């Protein structure tokens, strides 16, 4: 037989030995050779040659991933640095629900994700189940086929339906299924130009030192050659596990199942991460499906006493308890572990790549406990605090807000000093655009205005919670009330605007809601001092936990998945932030607007004096605001008039860059830069200028290209103005006023949590009223529905009763 040699300097790997050891074909190796640089990878027949480049020169790695193995990762965000990763596929993940055959869709998704990570330059290994299920499918088919032939010959067709498949022995199924399983993996990985190699092991391979070294060497060579090892216990010959050698230390673990196999291999190979895919979302504190079961986000050594384990999976050797033991053993050996659900790729998405990207998927095992509470604990604290807050007297809630306003004034210098530090850091790093820097900046005037707004909220909140909206006498001695109550727990995500923190806190306090705050890191110093002052104000009446500032490394997308803990999400930031949150929110309503494309329409009967003042204020007073004008609509009769010239001159003096709309550009020989899109929110000293035929044309333009935020008309014709006000379908519609009036403080709401363009619950600037919902209270006297049936003795009255003017709480 002709022998091939693969060279690594003075070290060579015999192809025939490699094939027999790991099941990799010469065709796969040669295909891999052809895909690599010929100058760096040498494969040739005959005897070894001495002048060969080392393996380290092979350009397999496509991205820098350097990490010295030692301690496991402390936080999820560090998982993106994992270079060597073991993916363990449980039986429930690989097999179909009938336990006969493989779940090909899931397997294809997993192979795709592993290939993506492998092509990034990571070293991927798979510990897989599935041979028994695949073999069972093949053997059942063969047995049924054999039985059908025999029965057809001896009994006729009528007895075929009575055939029964005998119970199949697992070892025989494994023997029949191993080759097919590996062939499937090879076929799938080939689609991504990746080679795979099969390795079958037993517990004895780890107890025999020579075999252990051989296995370790083979795996290292495969990883160096950019080949994905597919590892499985050799279930065709596997002996029973040794009873007294399970989890006795870092160097000893009995290979009872693929969980322990994955842990042992990961530690042996100094892997950075094990991803254990099962049929549950992760580790729960009690059996999944039980009433009080909660998914554990991060599990720490020593927390086993707080977990009640259920029965094992429907298939496979181990259960969750086995997975946790193996995970803790691997963690002790320096490898990070995540247990997650791999059975629903259409729902869970790309779970493997999501985990490596640091997303909050499954249960992460860590040795480092955070200094403070988790975000889930913070949400629970906010809910409890909010419920206690709602039971306070209105005067007590108002007193907290008044005290917060005083603290902002008393600690003005400390706040401005922290804000200056944030501004300096942002400018040094150059990570914020000028409009965002302006939003980040606080001043004495801003703080004074903020304090005034908070006092307005306190004064107007006296009858917000518990206010009776409707009273009805259903029948004699049976009265119904509809009263206002808090929504629950609010999550407010804001960026580059620290003044949002006390504003939103005051509104949450006034409405009796718990509050989670997630601010941008660019304002971290300012947010910390403002949060400390908010906590101090809440302590006045013992409800300090009501407002929580999230300081952990939680990603916004992860927060949006807490649908059992959060009742409403309110984003305050860029249109991109709002869109991202709306996309990421899982079953949680989002209140806000994705864009602020505000229009000002200058009618042919507009006042010359009013036009320049209103347009200047709408665009130039604060161009970064969401209520700033972005599109100026001009009646065509105004073109080439002194009024038009005054508008253009004013915008030029204010250094506003004009983008010509298509119709406006058609009137000009030399026009400004033509607008790329009529749906643009500039957020700066830029605007679109477009020509319309009249008020109806202006309304149609606003409906087509606007964002239903704020739109205004400038005209002296009252009939046209009223037509505009009634027909424009936006949250705020103005006549002869600046769009900048669209603001909770200017509306007299004290402050706002944001401006909503939604159609339900709240619209426009959202103050206290928008943070309340209702509940029904029914008071009776031994009433039952059967009394009101046709044969009953009582009749419905449904009388409207007067509503009291004071709070019922």
N, C-alpha and C positions, 0 to 999 in steps of 0.2 A: 504494500500500500504506500502510495506517495505521501510523504509527510510535509506539512506546512508549519512554518515557525513564525510566531509573532514576537517582535523584538522590543525590549525596553532596556537599552544600553547593554549591560552584561547579563540582564535577566531575561529569560525567554519563557514563553508559555506554549506548551505543546497543544496544537489544535485538537488532536484526537482526544487527549486527556480532558481538555476543557469541554468538548462536546459530550463526552461520557459523563462528566461530573455535573454539568448544569443543563444539558439538554439543548444547547444552542447549535444550530446547523451551520455548516460551512457557507451555505448560500446567504444566511443572515449576516455572518461576519464579513463576507466579501462585499455584500451590498453596503455594509457600513464603511468598509475601506474605501469604496468608490466615492462615498459622499464626503470624505475628509481630504485634507490637503495631502497630495502624494509626497511632498517633501518632508512631511512630519510624521507620516504613518507608513511603515514599510512592511509589506507582506509578500513573501516570495518562497518558492519551493527550494528544497535542497538543504544543505548544511548551513548553520548560522554564519553570519558575516559580522565582523567586528565593528565596522564603521557605520553605526546606525544611531540615529537621534534618539534621545530619551523620550519616554512617554510624556513627561512634563511639558514638552514642546507642542503637544497636540492641541490645536485650538478648539477644544470642546467647549470651554466656558465662554458664554456670550455676555455675561454680566458679572461685575465684581461682587462676590459674596464671601467675605472673609470673616470667620468667627472661630476663635479658639474654644474648643469644647471644655466645659468645666461645670459651671452652674447652669441650671435651666433658666429660661427667660422668666423675668419677673412680671411682665405685663404683656397683654395681647398685642399691643402696638409694636413690640419687638419681634413678633413672629415673622415679619417680612424679611428679617435677616437670616432666617433658617436656611441652611445650605443643604444639609443631608436630612431627608424626610422619609419616614416610614408611614405608609398608608395601609391600615389594617381594615379589610373588608369582611364584615361578619356574614354568617350564613343567611341571615334575614335580608341583608342588602343584596347579595349576589343571586339568591334563588327567588323563584316565583312564589306566589301565595300558596299554590298547591304542592310546593316542595319538590316538584318534579320538573327539572329544567331550570335554566338560568333566566334572570330578568335582563334581557338584552339591552333594553333602553337605558336602564340604570348603569349597566356596565359600560355602555358606549359613552355616557356622560362622564363617568369616572375616568376612563381612559383618556378622554379629551382633556380633562383638567390636569391629569398627571403629565400628559404630553406638553401642555402649555408650560408647566413648571419646569419640566426637564429641559425644554428648549430655552428657558430663561437662564440655564446654567446651573440649576440645582441638581442634586443627586437623589433620585427618587427610587424607593424600593416599595414593593407591594407584598403584603402578607395576605393571602386570599383563601377563602373557603370556596365551596362550590363543586368540588370534584365529586362528592357523594351524590349531590342532587343531579348533576349532569349525568353521572353513571347510572343513577336510578332511572332517569328518563330513557337512556339508551337500552338498559336491560329490560325495562317494562315493554318497550317497543319490540325487542327481540322475542320476549316470552309470549306476548300477545300474537305476534306474527306466527310463531311456532305452534301455539295452541290453536290458532284459527285454521292452520293447514291440517293439523291432525283431526280436529273436530269436523272440519268440512269433509274429510275422507271417511270418517267413521260414524258421525252422528247427523250429518246434514246441517243446513244453514240455520235451522230453527234454534239450535242450542248455542250459537255464537254469542248471543246477548247474555248468556249465563256464565261466561268465562270470568274467572277471578284471578287476579295476579297474586302470586304468593308473596309473603313478606320477604324483602330482599335484605341480605346481610350487608352491613355498611362497608366492610372491607372490600367485598367484591364490587360494590358500587364505586368505591373510590378507585379501584384498579381500572375499572371500565371508563371512568370519567376523566382521569388525569390528562390523558393525551388530547382528548377533545377540548378540555378547558384551556390547555396551553395553546392549542391551535387557534382557538378563538381570540385569546389575548394577542398572539402574534399577528393575526389578520387585522385586528383593530389598531395596534400600534404601528403597523406598516403604513397605515393611512397618514401618519404624521412623520414618516421617515425615521422611525425609532425602532430599534431592535430590542427584543425582550428575551430573557433567558430563564429557564425553569430550574428551581432548586427544591428538592424534596428532603426534608430533615425529620429526624425523630429525637426523642429526649436523649438517646444514647450518644448522638452526635455532639452533644454539649458536655457530656460527662467524660468522653474520651478526649484527652488533651490534644492528641495528634489530629483527630477528626475536626476538633474545634478550630485548630490553627489552619487546617486545610480549608474549612468553610470560610473562615475570616479572610484568608488570602484570595479565595475565589471571588468573594463579594467585592473586595477592594479592586481586583483586576477588572471586573465587570463595570464597576462604577467609573473607573478611569477610562474605560473604552466607551463611555456614554451609553451603556446598555442598562435597561431597567430589569433588575432581578425580580422574578415572580416566585415567591416563596410560599411553601405550604407544608403542613405536616404530612408525612407519608402515611396516610390513613389506611393504606392497603396492608401495612406490616407494623403499624405503630403498637408498641406494648402499652399496658396500663401504666398510669403515672405512679411514680414512687410516692407513697403516702406521707413520708416524714421529711421531704426535702422541698416543701413548697414555701417560698418567700422567707427563707431563713437568713437572708443577708444580701448584700449587693452582688455577690459572686454566685449565688445559688438561687435558682428558680426552676421548679419542675414544669416541663412543657406539657401542661394538661390540655391546652386548647390553643387556638390561634391568638388569643389575647396575651397569654403568657409567652408564646413564641415571639410575637411582635415586640414585647417588652425586652425579652432576652436579646433579640437581634439588635434592637435599638441601642442598648447599653454596650453590647459587644462591639458594634460598629461606630460607637460614639456619635449617634444621630442627634440632631438638634431638636427634632420634633417627631412625635407619633400622633397621627390622626386616626382615631378609632371610630369607624362608621358603624352604626347600629340601626335599629328600627325605632328608636326613641330619640327625642330632641337632645338628650344629654342626661345628666344625673339629677334626679329629683330627690327631695328630702323624704318622700314617701312614695310608694308604688304609683307610677303614672296612671292617671284615671281616677285615683282616689280624690275625695272632695278637697282635701287640704294640700294636695301635691303642688309643690312649687319647684320650678326649674332652678337649679343652682348655677349661677353664672361663673363663680370662681370657687374652687374647692381647695382647701388647705389641709396638709397632713395634720391629723388630730381631730378632724371634723367627722370621723366615721360614726361617732356616737350619736350625731344629730340626724343620721340617715337611716331610714327603715327600708330594707331591700325587699323586693317582691320576688316572684318566680322568674325563672330564666326565660329567654326568648323561645318562640315557638319552634325554632330550629337551632342547631348548633350545640356546642358542648357547654359553653359558659353562660352566665347571666351577668347582670350589672355588677353584682358583688365581685365576680371574678375580674371584670374590667377595671373596677376601682383598685383592687389589690395589685393587679398588674401595672396600672397607671402610677400608683404610689411607689412601687418598686422601681419603675423606670425613672420617676422623678428623683428618687434618692440616688440613682445612678447618673444624674446630670442631664436627662432628656425631658423636655417639656411634653405635655400631653393635652390633647383636646378630644373629648368624646362628643360626637354629634350624630345627627340623623342623616343617613345616606339613602333612604328608601323613596324619597319624593323629590327627584331633581326638578320637576316642573314647578313645585311649590317652594322648596328651599333654595332653588337656584344652584349655582356652582359652589357647593358647600366647601370643597377642598380649597379652591383658590380664595374663597371668601375668608377662610380661617387663616391662610397664609398672609392675606392682606391685613389681618388684625381685626376683622369685623367680629361683632359679638354674636358668634354662632356656637351653640353647644355649651359644654362645661369645660372651662380652662383650669388646669391643675397648676397651682403656683405655691411656692414656698414663702413668698413675701406677702404678708397681709397689709392692706392699705391702712394708713394712719387714721382715716375717717370712715364714715359709713359708705356703703355702696349706693349707687344711684337708686336702686330698688328700695333700699332702706330709707333713703331720703324722701322718695315718693310716698312711702307709708307714713313717715313722720309728718310730711306736708298734709296728707289727708287727715290724720288725727288732729293736727294743729288747726286745720281749717274747720273741722267740725266743732272744736272747742271755741274757735273764734266766732263762728256763727251763733253760738249760744250767748255771747256777751251782749250787754245792752248796747244799743246804737251809740249812746254817748261814750261808752268805753272804746268802741272801735274808732270813733271820731277822735278821741283823746290820743290814741296811738298815732294817728296820722298827723295831728297837730304837733305832737312831740317830735316826730320825724322831720317835719318842716323846720322846727326850731333847731334840731341837731344839724341840719344842712347849713343853716346860717351860722351856728356857733363854730362849726368845724370847717368853715370855708377855706381857710389857708391850708389845712391838711389835705383837703380834697384837691385843691388846685395844684398842690405840690406833687401829689401822686399822678395827677393828670399830665403834668409837665413831663414827668418821667416817662409815661407812656408815649407821649408825643415825640420825645427825643429818641426813644428806642425805635419807634416806627419810622422816623425820618432817617435814622442811621441805617436801618435795614432796607429802606426804600421799598417796602412791601405794600404800601397803601397809596392809592391814587389821591390827588388833591381833594376831590369831593369827600372821600372817606376820612381824610385827615381833618377836614372841617367838621364832620360829624363827631369825630373823636374829641375834638377840642371843647373844653369847658372854660367858662369865664365867670367873673363875678356877676355880670348881668344875667347870664344863663342860670346860675344858681339862685339868684333872687327871683327870677321868673318861675323857676322850678318850685321854690318854696311857696310862692303865691298860688300856683296851681294846686299844690297839695292841700293848702288851706281851703281852697274851693271844694276839693273833693270831700274833705272832712265835713264841711258845712252842709253839703248836699246829700250826705250819706245817711242822714238821720233815719229815714224811713225806707231804706233800700231793701234790706233783708226782712222777710216776714210781712211785707206789705200785702194787704188783701186786695186782689184785683177784681174778684167777682164773688157774690154770695147768692145762693139759690136755696129756697125752701123746697126740697124735693117732695116732702109730705109733712104732715103734722109731726113735730118734734124730730124731724130729720132734715138737717141743714148742711149744705155743701159750701166749702170755701176753696177758692184758688188763690194760693199765696206764692210770693216770690221766694226762691231759695238759691243758694250758690250752685254753680255747675259742678264743682268738685275740686279736682286738681288740674291746674293750668300749667302747661309747659310753654314758656316764652323764650324763644331763641333770638338773640339780637347780636348785631355786629357793629362795631365802631360807633356806638352811641351809648356811653355810660349813663347819661341822664335818663335813659329808658328804665334803669333798675329801680330808682325810687318812685318813678311815675307808675310803673306797673305794680310795684309792691303796694303802693297806696290804693290803687284800684282793687287789687285782690283783697286787701284788708277791709276796704269799705263794703265789698260784696261778699265777704265771708269765705273766700276761696283759698285753698292751699295753693302754693306756688313753687314751681321749679324754675330756676333761672339758669340759662346757659349763655354766657357772654363770650365775645370774641377774645382771643388771647392778646390781641393788640391793646385791649383796655383792662388788662388783668389787675394792675395796681389800683386804678380808679375804682374798678368794680369791688375790690376787696374792702376798701374803706367805706364805700357806700353800703355794702352788704353788712358790715359790722355795725353801722349806724342804724340800719333797718332792724337788725337783731336786738339792738339796745332799745329801740322804740317798742318792739313787740313784747319785750320782757316786762314792760310796764304793767301788763295784765296777764303775764304767765303763758303767753302763746308764742314763744320764741321759735318753735319748730315749724310754724306755719309757712315761712318763706325759706327756701333752701337754694343755695348757689352751688351748682354742680362744678366741682373742681377736679374731678377725676378725669381720666383720659378717654372718657366716653365720646364716641363719634356721634354726630348729629343723627346719622342714619340709625344707629343703635338705640338712641333715645326714642326715636319715632316708632320703634317696635314694641314699646311698653304699653300695649293697648289695655292691659288689665289694671294699670296703675295710673294712667293719665287720661283725662276726659276731653281735653281740648288743647290743641297746639296753636300758638300764635307766633308766627315768624315776623321779626322786625329787621329788615335788611334789604339786600339787593334782590332784584327780580329773579336772579339765578338761585339765590338761597331759598326763596319761596317755592320756586319750581322743584328744587331738589327735595324740599321737605314734603311737598304735596305728593311727590313720587314715592318717597320713602315711607310715608305714614301708613301704618298697617292697622286699619280699622279705627283710627283716631281722626275725628273731624279737624280740619285745618281752617282757621279763620284768618283771612288776610287778602292781599292782592299781589299778584305776581308782577304786575307792571303798573306804572303811573303815567300813562300816555294821556296827558291832559291837553285839551284844546281850548283856544280862545277864538271865537268867530267875530270878526269885525264886519258888521252889517253896513249896507250902503247909507243908512240913516244914522250912523254913529256920530257921537260928539267928538270933535277934534281934540278938545281938552281932555276928555276921559280916555281916549284911545291910548295915547302915549303913556299916561300914568298907569293905567291898568296893565298894559302889555309889559311895561318895564318892571312893575312889581311882580307880575306873574312869572316872568322869566329870570329876572336878575336879582331879586331880593335874597333868594337862597336857591340857586339852580340845582343843588344836589337833592333837594326835598322831593318826595314822591308826588307832591301837589303842585310842583312847578310846571309851567307851560312847556310843552314839547313841540306842539304844532300850532302855528298861527294860520288861521283860515281867513282869507281876504275876499270880500265880494268883488267880482270882476269889474264893477263900475268904479271902484276906488283906484284901480291901476292908472298910472300916469296922471294922478291928481296930487295936489300939494299935501293932502293927508297921507298918501302912500309914501311920498318923499320924506315926510316927518317921521314916519314909522321906521323907514330904512335908516335914516340919519341917527335916530335914537339907538337902534340896535348896534350900529357901527360904533357910536361913542361908547356904548357899554361893552364893546368888544365881543359881541355875540356873533358866532359863525353861523351863517345862513346856508341851509341846504335846500335847493329848489325842488319843489314837487314837480311831477311830470307836466301838469298844465301850466304852472308858472314858468317853467323852463321854456315852454313852447312860445311864450310871448316875448322872449328875450333873444337878442342876437348873441350877446355874451352873458351867459348866466353863471351864477355861483355853482359850486359843485352840486350835481344832481343827487338827490337823496337815494340811498340804497334801498331803504324800506320805509314805507309810511307808518310802520308799527315800531318806531324806535324811541326808546327812552334814553335820552342823552345824559341826563344827570350832571350837566355842565353848561357852560355858556355857549350852547349850540341849540338850534331849533330848525324845524322844517317850516317852510313857507309855501302854502298852496293856495290856488285860486278856485273859488266855487261860484256857481251861478246865482245862489240865493240861499235862504234859510233852509229850504227842503234839501238842497244839495249838501249843505253843511251838516245837517242831521244825518243824512245817509253816509257821508264820509266818516263822521264820528262813530256811527254804529259799525261800520266796516273795519275801521283801523284803530279805534279807541280801545281802552281797557275798562270802561264803565267806572272810572274813578271820579274825576271832576272835570266838568266842561262848562264854559261860560260864553255868553253873548254880550256884545257891546252894541247897543242901539238905543235910539230915542223913540222908536215905534213900539208902543206898549203891546199892540196886537201881535206883532212879530215876536216880541220878547216872550209873551205868554205862550205862544205856539211852540217856541223853542223849549221853554221850561216844562211844558206838558209832554212833549214828544221825545225829548232826549232821555234815553233809558240808562242813566248813570246814577251812581250812589249820591253824587252832589251835582246840582245844576244851578248856575248863578246867572244873574242879570246885572250888568254894569258893576261887577266887583271882581277883584283878583281871585284867581284859583287858589292862592295861598291861604285863603280863609278856611279852607277845608282842613280843619284841625280841631281836636277835642278841646284844647285850652281856649281857642278863639270862639268855639261854639258854647263856651260856658260849662263844659263838662269837667273842667279842672285839669284833665289830662286824658290820654287815650292809650289803649293797648295797641292800637293800630287802626288802619282804615280798611274796612271790609268791602269788597266788591261782590260778595256772595249774594245769593237771592233769598236765603233763609236765615232765620234767627236774628242776625244783626247786619246792618248795612251802613256804610259811611264811617265817620269817626266813631269808634266804639269806646264808650265810657262804662260807667257802673252798670247801666241797664243791660248792656250787651254781655255782661258776665253773670247774668242771672237767668235761671230757668224757673219753672213753677212746679208745684205739687198740689194735689187735691186732698183736702181734709174733710172727712164726712163724720158728723156727730149725730148719733141716733139714740134710740131708747128701745132696745129689744126689737129692732126691725129685721124682718127677713123678706126675701124677694117673693116667696110664695104668698105672702099677704096681699100682693099687688096683682095676682093673676085674675083671670076672669071670674073665678069662684071665690077670690079673696075678699077680705073685708075692708081693704084700704085702697085709696086712689092717689095717683100722682098729682101734685099741685104745680110744681115747677114755677114757683113765684120768684121773681127777681127781688132781692133785698138790697137796701142801701149799703154802700161800702163805707166802712169807717175811714176817717182821714189820718189816723195814727197807726203806727206799727202794732201788730198783734203780738210781737215778741218783746 
